[in-house]
Amino acid sequence: MIGDGGFLDFDAERDDECGICLEPCTKIVFPNCFHKMCINCYRDWNTRSESCPFCRGSLWRVESRDLWVLTGDDDVIDPESVSTEDLRRFYLYIRNLPKDSPDALFVPYYREIF
């Protein structure tokens, strides 16, 4: 069935679904690779493996404070502090991204052009 906004209701229901256990959940975490899973599955998986179950990206340096936690509107008590914390986490994530640097193979080519 098509719901409001033209999206399928089935797809809207899957937004809250854990990628591992496929159960709907209220506490979904996003490690640095942004693959979603419920916090219980994440903790269980992380005790057995240091890589993401979907992309095999490293979870070795991911700490609980680095996780993005998706909560429902009913779980939010103080929206302002949640927004502030989300902005802080986003800033830390952006700051830790690798810097873009030109490839050494193309530097001589650029010098000849200019």
Helices and strands as residue ranges (DSSP letters): G 4-6, H 9-14, E 28-30, E 37-38, H 39-48, G 64-66, E 68-70, G 73-75, H 79-95, H 107-113
